[in-house]
Amino acid sequence: MARMRSATGSSWPTPSSRPLPPSDLIRFADAWKDLGVAVTDQVLTILDNPEADDVNPAAIRLAREHLEGLHEDLDHAIGQYLDRLA
């Protein structure tokens, strides 16, 4: 799978590794934008470091409510983080 580096140095799948149809991409972008900077920063933190302890669980739950089903890898990362809290 092709990978790229995030601004913090972790590697994420490149958009071309699992291309989304344009309508799904737009739906995801709208949902991501609607979360706001504070919540998206929390999501990016768990993507960079799934073991991060300085994340607000309520922000991650809110992200799951808005983004669930739009991207498989993101669903997996959020699920793993929330399972770790249980």
CNS distance restraints for C-alpha pairs under 8 A (distance, minus, plus):
assign (resid   1 and name CA) (resid  13 and name CA) 6.85 0.50 0.50
assign (resid   1 and name CA) (resid  17 and name CA) 6.08 0.50 0.50
assign (resid   2 and name CA) (resid  13 and name CA) 5.97 0.50 0.50
assign (resid   2 and name CA) (resid  14 and name CA) 5.83 0.50 0.50
assign (resid   2 and name CA) (resid  16 and name CA) 7.73 0.50 0.50
assign (resid   2 and name CA) (resid  17 and name CA) 5.90 0.50 0.50
assign (resid   3 and name CA) (resid  11 and name CA) 5.89 0.50 0.50
assign (resid   3 and name CA) (resid  12 and name CA) 5.45 0.50 0.50
assign (resid   3 and name CA) (resid  13 and name CA) 4.47 0.50 0.50
assign (resid   3 and name CA) (resid  14 and name CA) 5.08 0.50 0.50
assign (resid   3 and name CA) (resid  17 and name CA) 7.95 0.50 0.50
assign (resid   4 and name CA) (resid  11 and name CA) 5.27 0.50 0.50
assign (resid   4 and name CA) (resid  12 and name CA) 5.55 0.50 0.50
assign (resid   4 and name CA) (resid  13 and name CA) 6.31 0.50 0.50
assign (resid   4 and name CA) (resid  14 and name CA) 5.69 0.50 0.50
assign (resid   5 and name CA) (resid   9 and name CA) 5.40 0.50 0.50
assign (resid   5 and name CA) (resid  10 and name CA) 5.47 0.50 0.50
assign (resid   5 and name CA) (resid  11 and name CA) 4.37 0.50 0.50
assign (resid   5 and name CA) (resid  12 and name CA) 6.34 0.50 0.50
assign (resid   6 and name CA) (resid  10 and name CA) 5.36 0.50 0.50
assign (resid   6 and name CA) (resid  11 and name CA) 5.93 0.50 0.50
assign (resid   6 and name CA) (resid  12 and name CA) 6.84 0.50 0.50
assign (resid   6 and name CA) (resid  48 and name CA) 7.92 0.50 0.50
assign (resid   8 and name CA) (resid  48 and name CA) 7.24 0.50 0.50
assign (resid   9 and name CA) (resid  48 and name CA) 7.81 0.50 0.50
assign (resid  10 and name CA) (resid  48 and name CA) 5.41 0.50 0.50
assign (resid  11 and name CA) (resid  48 and name CA) 7.81 0.50 0.50
assign (resid  13 and name CA) (resid  17 and name CA) 6.16 0.50 0.50
assign (resid  13 and name CA) (resid  18 and name CA) 7.90 0.50 0.50
assign (resid  14 and name CA) (resid  18 and name CA) 7.65 0.50 0.50
assign (resid  15 and name CA) (resid  19 and name CA) 5.87 0.50 0.50
assign (resid  20 and name CA) (resid  24 and name CA) 5.93 0.50 0.50
assign (resid  20 and name CA) (resid  25 and name CA) 5.65 0.50 0.50
assign (resid  21 and name CA) (resid  25 and name CA) 6.21 0.50 0.50
assign (resid  22 and name CA) (resid  26 and name CA) 6.16 0.50 0.50
assign (resid  23 and name CA) (resid  27 and name CA) 6.18 0.50 0.50
assign (resid  24 and name CA) (resid  28 and name CA) 6.09 0.50 0.50
assign (resid  24 and name CA) (resid  70 and name CA) 7.26 0.50 0.50
assign (resid  25 and name CA) (resid  29 and name CA) 6.09 0.50 0.50
assign (resid  26 and name CA) (resid  30 and name CA) 6.11 0.50 0.50
assign (resid  27 and name CA) (resid  31 and name CA) 6.25 0.50 0.50
assign (resid  27 and name CA) (resid  70 and name CA) 7.90 0.50 0.50
assign (resid  28 and name CA) (resid  32 and name CA) 6.02 0.50 0.50
assign (resid  28 and name CA) (resid  67 and name CA) 7.05 0.50 0.50
assign (resid  28 and name CA) (resid  70 and name CA) 6.07 0.50 0.50
assign (resid  28 and name CA) (resid  71 and name CA) 7.90 0.50 0.50
assign (resid  29 and name CA) (resid  33 and name CA) 6.03 0.50 0.50
assign (resid  30 and name CA) (resid  34 and name CA) 6.14 0.50 0.50
assign (resid  31 and name CA) (resid  35 and name CA) 6.58 0.50 0.50
assign (resid  31 and name CA) (resid  66 and name CA) 6.07 0.50 0.50
assign (resid  31 and name CA) (resid  67 and name CA) 6.34 0.50 0.50
assign (resid  32 and name CA) (resid  36 and name CA) 7.49 0.50 0.50
assign (resid  32 and name CA) (resid  40 and name CA) 7.19 0.50 0.50
assign (resid  32 and name CA) (resid  66 and name CA) 7.82 0.50 0.50
assign (resid  32 and name CA) (resid  67 and name CA) 7.22 0.50 0.50
assign (resid  35 and name CA) (resid  39 and name CA) 5.88 0.50 0.50
assign (resid  35 and name CA) (resid  40 and name CA) 6.38 0.50 0.50
assign (resid  35 and name CA) (resid  62 and name CA) 7.96 0.50 0.50
assign (resid  35 and name CA) (resid  63 and name CA) 6.80 0.50 0.50
assign (resid  35 and name CA) (resid  66 and name CA) 7.61 0.50 0.50
assign (resid  36 and name CA) (resid  40 and name CA) 6.23 0.50 0.50
assign (resid  37 and name CA) (resid  41 and name CA) 5.94 0.50 0.50
assign (resid  38 and name CA) (resid  42 and name CA) 6.55 0.50 0.50
assign (resid  39 and name CA) (resid  43 and name CA) 6.40 0.50 0.50
assign (resid  39 and name CA) (resid  59 and name CA) 5.24 0.50 0.50
assign (resid  39 and name CA) (resid  60 and name CA) 7.13 0.50 0.50
assign (resid  39 and name CA) (resid  62 and name CA) 7.84 0.50 0.50
assign (resid  39 and name CA) (resid  63 and name CA) 6.91 0.50 0.50
assign (resid  40 and name CA) (resid  44 and name CA) 6.12 0.50 0.50
assign (resid  40 and name CA) (resid  63 and name CA) 7.69 0.50 0.50
assign (resid  41 and name CA) (resid  45 and name CA) 6.17 0.50 0.50
assign (resid  42 and name CA) (resid  46 and name CA) 6.62 0.50 0.50
assign (resid  42 and name CA) (resid  55 and name CA) 5.87 0.50 0.50
assign (resid  42 and name CA) (resid  56 and name CA) 6.92 0.50 0.50
assign (resid  42 and name CA) (resid  59 and name CA) 6.70 0.50 0.50
assign (resid  42 and name CA) (resid  60 and name CA) 6.86 0.50 0.50
assign (resid  43 and name CA) (resid  47 and name CA) 6.31 0.50 0.50
assign (resid  43 and name CA) (resid  59 and name CA) 7.87 0.50 0.50
assign (resid  43 and name CA) (resid  60 and name CA) 6.34 0.50 0.50
assign (resid  43 and name CA) (resid  63 and name CA) 7.39 0.50 0.50
assign (resid  43 and name CA) (resid  78 and name CA) 7.76 0.50 0.50
assign (resid  44 and name CA) (resid  48 and name CA) 6.11 0.50 0.50
assign (resid  45 and name CA) (resid  49 and name CA) 5.98 0.50 0.50
assign (resid  45 and name CA) (resid  50 and name CA) 7.67 0.50 0.50
assign (resid  45 and name CA) (resid  52 and name CA) 7.07 0.50 0.50
assign (resid  45 and name CA) (resid  55 and name CA) 7.33 0.50 0.50
assign (resid  46 and name CA) (resid  50 and name CA) 4.56 0.50 0.50
assign (resid  46 and name CA) (resid  51 and name CA) 7.12 0.50 0.50
assign (resid  46 and name CA) (resid  52 and name CA) 6.16 0.50 0.50
assign (resid  46 and name CA) (resid  55 and name CA) 7.57 0.50 0.50
assign (resid  46 and name CA) (resid  77 and name CA) 7.26 0.50 0.50
assign (resid  46 and name CA) (resid  78 and name CA) 7.65 0.50 0.50
assign (resid  46 and name CA) (resid  81 and name CA) 7.21 0.50 0.50
assign (resid  47 and name CA) (resid  74 and name CA) 7.99 0.50 0.50
assign (resid  47 and name CA) (resid  77 and name CA) 6.56 0.50 0.50
assign (resid  50 and name CA) (resid  77 and name CA) 7.23 0.50 0.50
assign (resid  50 and name CA) (resid  80 and name CA) 7.73 0.50 0.50
assign (resid  50 and name CA) (resid  81 and name CA) 6.34 0.50 0.50
assign (resid  51 and name CA) (resid  81 and name CA) 7.57 0.50 0.50
assign (resid  55 and name CA) (resid  59 and name CA) 7.94 0.50 0.50
assign (resid  56 and name CA) (resid  60 and name CA) 6.75 0.50 0.50
assign (resid  57 and name CA) (resid  61 and name CA) 6.21 0.50 0.50
assign (resid  57 and name CA) (resid  82 and name CA) 7.46 0.50 0.50
assign (resid  58 and name CA) (resid  62 and name CA) 6.15 0.50 0.50
assign (resid  59 and name CA) (resid  63 and name CA) 6.18 0.50 0.50
assign (resid  60 and name CA) (resid  64 and name CA) 6.20 0.50 0.50
assign (resid  60 and name CA) (resid  78 and name CA) 6.81 0.50 0.50
assign (resid  60 and name CA) (resid  82 and name CA) 7.84 0.50 0.50
assign (resid  61 and name CA) (resid  65 and name CA) 6.32 0.50 0.50
assign (resid  61 and name CA) (resid  82 and name CA) 7.90 0.50 0.50
assign (resid  62 and name CA) (resid  66 and name CA) 6.46 0.50 0.50
assign (resid  63 and name CA) (resid  67 and name CA) 5.81 0.50 0.50
assign (resid  63 and name CA) (resid  68 and name CA) 7.79 0.50 0.50
assign (resid  64 and name CA) (resid  68 and name CA) 5.05 0.50 0.50
assign (resid  64 and name CA) (resid  75 and name CA) 7.24 0.50 0.50
assign (resid  64 and name CA) (resid  78 and name CA) 6.82 0.50 0.50
assign (resid  67 and name CA) (resid  71 and name CA) 7.47 0.50 0.50
assign (resid  67 and name CA) (resid  75 and name CA) 7.70 0.50 0.50
assign (resid  68 and name CA) (resid  75 and name CA) 5.89 0.50 0.50
assign (resid  69 and name CA) (resid  75 and name CA) 6.78 0.50 0.50
assign (resid  70 and name CA) (resid  75 and name CA) 7.88 0.50 0.50
assign (resid  71 and name CA) (resid  75 and name CA) 6.17 0.50 0.50
assign (resid  72 and name CA) (resid  76 and name CA) 6.19 0.50 0.50
assign (resid  73 and name CA) (resid  77 and name CA) 6.24 0.50 0.50
assign (resid  74 and name CA) (resid  78 and name CA) 6.12 0.50 0.50
assign (resid  75 and name CA) (resid  79 and name CA) 5.98 0.50 0.50
assign (resid  76 and name CA) (resid  80 and name CA) 6.08 0.50 0.50
assign (resid  77 and name CA) (resid  81 and name CA) 6.25 0.50 0.50
assign (resid  78 and name CA) (resid  82 and name CA) 6.21 0.50 0.50
assign (resid  79 and name CA) (resid  83 and name CA) 5.93 0.50 0.50
assign (resid  80 and name CA) (resid  84 and name CA) 6.15 0.50 0.50
assign (resid  81 and name CA) (resid  85 and name CA) 6.71 0.50 0.50
assign (resid  82 and name CA) (resid  86 and name CA) 6.62 0.50 0.50
